[in-house]
Amino acid sequence: MAGRTYGTALAVLLAVTLGACDTVSERRDEVRDAATAFEQALGDRAYDRMCAALAPGTADEVEQSAGSPCPKALGEESLTRGGAVRLVDVYGHQARAVLARDTLFLSRFPAGWKVVAAGCSERPQQPYRCMIKGG
């Protein structure tokens, strides 16, 4: 009887856990929305919104490397708009959003998807080079 109770409890726990997870399609949509919001903030020169869209470690790195608050530091960057999101790849809690002229890398946090790196360009046989990235 104890084995049956354990099995039933495990099945219920698994069902609840799986029900709480987003589908891959939902996660792609969330990443697309986060990337689009970051790009919109960049276009609006709303550097405070851009900072809010960054992962905590990335915002810290931006501030430390510039020696000024995140919004001021981003205002001094030469980051340009990347255009429309063309492709989104999601791998668990990590994602890549390929835009027309940029690539963003994102991670999922309790507050949602945050930009870990931006202004990234692909290099053959090497990691991406990113203008903004976390440490």
C-alpha positions in Angstrom: 0.0 0.0 0.0 2.9 2.4 0.8 4.3 1.9 -2.7 1.0 2.7 -4.3 0.7 6.0 -2.2 4.3 6.9 -3.1 3.6 6.2 -6.8 0.4 8.3 -6.7 2.1 11.2 -5.0 4.9 11.0 -7.5 2.5 11.1 -10.4 0.6 14.1 -8.9 3.9 15.9 -8.3 5.1 15.2 -11.9 1.8 16.4 -13.3 1.9 19.7 -11.3 5.5 20.3 -12.2 4.9 19.7 -15.9 1.8 21.8 -15.9 3.8 24.7 -14.4 6.3 24.7 -17.2 5.9 26.8 -20.3 5.9 25.0 -23.7 8.8 25.6 -26.1 6.5 27.8 -28.2 5.5 29.9 -25.2 9.1 30.3 -24.2 10.0 31.4 -27.8 7.2 34.0 -27.7 8.4 35.3 -24.3 12.0 35.6 -25.6 10.7 37.3 -28.8 8.7 39.8 -26.6 11.7 40.5 -24.4 14.0 41.1 -27.3 11.4 43.3 -29.0 11.0 45.3 -25.8 14.8 45.8 -25.5 15.0 46.9 -29.1 12.0 49.3 -28.6 13.7 50.8 -25.6 16.9 51.2 -27.6 15.0 53.0 -30.4 13.3 55.2 -27.8 16.6 55.9 -26.2 14.9 54.8 -22.9 18.1 53.7 -21.3 16.4 53.1 -17.9 14.1 50.6 -19.7 17.1 49.0 -21.4 18.8 48.6 -18.0 15.7 47.0 -16.6 15.7 44.5 -19.5 19.3 43.5 -18.8 20.3 40.5 -16.6 21.5 41.7 -13.2 25.1 40.6 -13.9 25.1 42.4 -17.3 23.8 45.6 -15.8 26.5 45.4 -13.1 29.2 44.8 -15.7 27.9 47.8 -17.8 28.1 50.0 -14.7 31.5 48.8 -13.6 33.2 49.0 -17.0 31.9 52.6 -17.6 32.2 53.8 -14.0 28.7 55.3 -14.2 25.1 54.3 -13.6 23.7 51.8 -16.2 21.4 54.3 -18.0 24.2 56.8 -18.5 26.7 54.1 -19.5 24.2 52.7 -22.1 23.6 56.2 -23.5 27.4 56.4 -24.2 27.5 53.1 -26.1 27.3 53.0 -29.8 24.7 50.2 -29.9 22.3 50.5 -32.8 18.9 48.9 -33.3 19.1 45.3 -34.6 15.7 45.3 -36.4 13.0 42.7 -36.3 13.5 39.4 -34.6 14.1 36.8 -37.3 14.8 33.6 -35.3 14.6 32.5 -31.6 16.4 29.5 -30.2 15.5 28.4 -26.7 17.6 25.9 -24.7 16.1 25.5 -21.2 16.7 28.8 -19.4 18.9 30.2 -22.1 18.0 31.7 -25.5 19.3 33.4 -28.6 17.3 36.0 -30.5 18.7 36.6 -34.0 17.6 40.0 -35.3 18.1 41.5 -38.8 21.3 43.2 -37.7 22.1 41.9 -34.2 22.0 38.9 -32.0 20.8 39.0 -28.4 21.5 36.3 -25.7 18.9 36.0 -22.9 18.5 34.0 -19.7 15.3 33.3 -17.8 15.1 34.8 -14.3 12.2 34.8 -11.8 11.2 38.3 -13.3 11.2 36.9 -16.8 13.6 36.8 -19.7 16.5 39.2 -19.4 19.2 40.2 -21.9 22.6 38.8 -21.0 24.4 40.0 -24.1 23.6 42.5 -26.9 25.3 44.0 -29.9 26.7 40.5 -30.8 28.2 39.6 -34.1 29.0 36.1 -35.2 32.6 35.2 -35.9 33.6 32.2 -37.9 35.0 29.4 -35.7 34.9 31.7 -32.6 32.4 32.8 -30.0 30.2 35.8 -30.7 31.7 39.2 -30.0 29.3 41.3 -28.0 29.4 45.0 -27.2 27.3 44.6 -24.0 27.7 41.4 -21.9 27.7 40.2 -18.4 30.8 39.2 -16.4 
